[in-house]
């Protein structure tokens, strides 16, 4: 499944559409501790988190995440939203808990 297919699926609200939406999503990844995510997020992952600040965007870029899913109704703060737009990082949102959001992605990847 590509990032664009996930955007088009309607599973999540589109917060910001970034570049390279044809990129394939490799796996969902759940983590809210940025230092752990920095070392363990696999390249191409759809990172599901509730952390909505600039550091999240930096870690997503560093780890080469395909996109970010803000779970549990979490939102990017104003500075992070500007950074996501400036750096063309794809961000989506949902009210679902982190695990349930990741499970939806996993199930879509398994089809």
N, C-alpha and C positions, 0 to 999 in steps of 0.2 A: 504494500500500500504506500502510495506517495503522500507527501504532505498535502498536496492539492486534493487528493482523494479524501483525506481526512477532513480537510476544510469543507469540501463539498458534501460530505456525508451527513451533515447536520447534527452529528453527535455532540458537538461542542459549539459554543458561541465564538465567533471570530473576533479577536481583540485587535490583532495587527497581522496583516499578511506581509511576510518578508520575501526575500529573494529565494531563488532555487526551490520553488514549491514542487518541482518534479522529483525532488530527492526522495529516495526510498527510506521509509521508517524501518529500522532494524528490530526494535524491541521497545516496549514501554519500560520506563525506569522511574521508581518512586523513591524520593529522598527529600527531606527538608533540612538536613544538615549540610551546609555548603561545602565544608571541608571533606566530607565523605563523598559527596557528589563529584567534587573536583577530581578525586582519585578513582572513582568507580563507574561513573556514567559512561556507557559505551557510545562510541561515535554512531551517529545516526538514530539515537534513541528519541522517543517522544517522552520528555521529562515531565512527570506529573509532580507538582509541588504546591505549597501554599505560600511560599516565599516570593513576595512581589516587589523586590527592590533591585537596585542597580547591580548588586553583587550576583544575583541570580542570573542576570543577562550576561555578566562577565564569565561566570562559570559555564553557562550554556555555550558561549563562544569558544572558551578554552577547551571544552570537552567535545566540541563539534556535534552537539545535539541537533537533531533535525528540527525540533520545535519544542515549545514549552506549553504545558497545559496547566493553567491555574485552577486548582480544585477547591472544593468546599466554599465557593463564593468569594475566594480571595481575588484581589485585583492588584494590578501594578500601581505603585505610587506614581505621582506625576513625573518625577525625574526618570523613573524606569520606563514609563510609557514613551517619553520623548526619546530615550535611548533606543528603545525597541524600533521606533520609527526611523530614527537616524541610521541605525545599523541594520535595518531590514531583517529583524528577527521575527519569525512567526510565533505568535502567542495566541492561544485559545483559552476559553474559560468554561467552567461548569460549576454547578452547585453540588455535584456528586462528591462523595468522599474520595480520597486519593486512591484507595484500592479499587473501588468500583469504576472510576475513570480509567485506570490502568487496565482493568479487566476488559472493559469495552474495546480498548485498543488491541489488546492481546487477541480477543475473539475475532476482531476484524482482520488482523494479520493472519490468523489461522484458517481463514476461509479459502 
